[in-house]
Amino acid sequence: MKYKRSEYWKDQPKSDRAKSMNKRFNSYIQKRKARDKKVLERENLLKVIGDKCLICGSKKRLFLHEVYGKKHPSDYSYILSHAKDFVPLCYKCHMSVHWLMSVFKLSWIQILSVVEYSKSL
């Protein structure tokens, strides 16, 4: 027998309804706290590493690029403990850096020298 949501709850004792609603609410709160914690960790990380793109200065859609590696760990504690190895890059610059590294086999130092040269023009 199919029930509409409201009809289902009418047949259930009030204690069951309260338990179910409490369980869903607690699940929501736990997810919300985890998301808020990640947001705070990322904000603190950007304060330490920098809050704008190293190449163009944009503050939108920042990625943390590891200078001497190709991995992008999502563990903020690792990034914070190795903060000197990471630079903030916006999405476009981050994609450009990876493209330059893969197509032209440029190192990070060579890319920075090209950026500095283009800024001096």
C-alpha positions as CSV (number, residue, x, y, z in Angstrom):
1,M,0.0,0.0,0.0
2,K,1.4,3.4,-1.0
3,Y,1.2,6.2,1.5
4,K,1.7,9.8,1.0
5,R,4.2,11.2,3.5
6,S,1.5,12.9,5.6
7,E,-0.7,9.8,5.7
8,Y,2.2,7.6,6.7
9,W,2.9,9.7,9.8
10,K,-0.7,9.7,10.8
11,D,-0.5,5.9,11.3
12,Q,2.7,6.0,13.2
13,P,2.9,6.6,17.0
14,K,4.1,10.1,17.9
15,S,7.3,8.7,19.6
16,D,8.3,7.1,16.3
17,R,7.7,10.3,14.4
18,A,9.8,12.3,16.9
19,K,12.7,9.7,16.7
20,S,12.8,9.8,13.0
21,M,12.7,13.6,12.8
22,N,15.3,13.8,15.5
23,K,17.6,11.4,13.7
24,R,17.3,13.3,10.4
25,F,17.9,16.6,12.2
26,N,21.0,15.3,14.0
27,S,22.3,14.0,10.6
28,Y,21.8,17.4,9.1
29,I,23.6,19.1,12.0
30,Q,26.6,16.8,11.8
31,K,26.9,17.4,8.0
32,R,26.6,21.1,8.6
33,K,29.3,21.2,11.3
34,A,31.7,19.2,9.1
35,R,31.1,21.6,6.1
36,D,31.5,24.6,8.4
37,K,34.8,23.1,9.8
38,K,36.1,22.6,6.2
39,V,35.2,26.2,5.3
40,L,37.0,27.6,8.3
41,E,40.1,25.4,7.7
42,R,40.2,26.6,4.1
43,E,39.9,30.3,5.1
44,N,42.7,29.9,7.6
45,L,44.8,28.1,5.0
46,L,44.3,31.0,2.5
47,K,45.3,33.5,5.2
48,V,48.6,31.6,5.6
49,I,49.4,30.9,2.0
50,G,47.7,33.8,0.3
51,D,44.2,34.9,-0.7
52,K,44.8,35.9,-4.3
53,C,46.3,34.3,-7.4
54,L,50.0,34.5,-7.6
55,I,49.9,35.1,-11.4
56,C,46.9,37.3,-12.1
57,G,45.8,38.5,-8.7
58,S,42.3,37.2,-8.9
59,K,40.5,36.1,-5.7
60,K,37.9,33.8,-7.4
61,R,38.0,30.0,-7.5
62,L,41.5,29.6,-5.9
63,F,43.4,26.3,-6.0
64,L,46.4,25.5,-3.9
65,H,49.1,24.3,-6.4
66,E,52.0,22.3,-5.0
67,V,55.1,23.9,-6.5
68,Y,57.4,20.9,-6.7
69,G,54.9,18.2,-7.3
70,K,51.9,17.2,-9.3
71,K,49.6,16.1,-6.5
72,H,46.9,18.2,-5.0
73,P,46.2,16.9,-1.6
74,S,42.8,17.7,-0.1
75,D,44.1,17.2,3.5
76,Y,44.4,20.7,4.9
77,S,46.8,19.6,7.7
78,Y,49.3,18.4,5.1
79,I,49.0,21.6,3.2
80,L,49.4,23.7,6.3
81,S,52.5,21.8,7.5
82,H,54.0,22.3,4.0
83,A,52.7,25.8,3.4
84,K,56.0,27.0,1.7
85,D,55.5,24.3,-1.1
86,F,52.0,25.7,-2.1
87,V,50.9,28.7,-4.0
88,P,47.4,30.0,-4.6
89,L,46.3,30.0,-8.3
90,C,43.0,30.9,-9.8
91,Y,41.3,28.3,-12.0
92,K,42.5,29.7,-15.3
93,C,46.1,30.2,-14.2
94,H,46.1,26.7,-12.5
95,M,45.0,25.1,-15.8
96,S,47.5,27.2,-17.8
97,V,50.3,26.1,-15.4
98,H,49.5,22.4,-15.8
99,W,49.2,22.9,-19.6
100,L,52.6,24.5,-19.8
101,M,54.1,21.8,-17.6
102,S,52.6,19.0,-19.7
103,V,53.0,20.3,-23.2
104,F,56.2,22.3,-23.0
105,K,57.7,20.4,-20.1
106,L,58.4,23.6,-18.2
107,S,59.4,23.6,-14.6
108,W,57.8,25.9,-12.0
109,I,60.8,28.1,-12.0
110,Q,60.7,28.5,-15.8
111,I,56.9,29.3,-15.6
112,L,57.6,32.0,-13.0
113,S,60.3,33.5,-15.1
114,V,58.0,33.7,-18.1
115,V,55.3,35.4,-15.9
116,E,57.8,37.9,-14.5
117,Y,59.1,38.7,-18.0
118,S,55.5,39.3,-19.3
119,K,54.7,41.5,-16.3
120,S,57.8,43.6,-17.0
121,L,56.7,44.4,-20.6
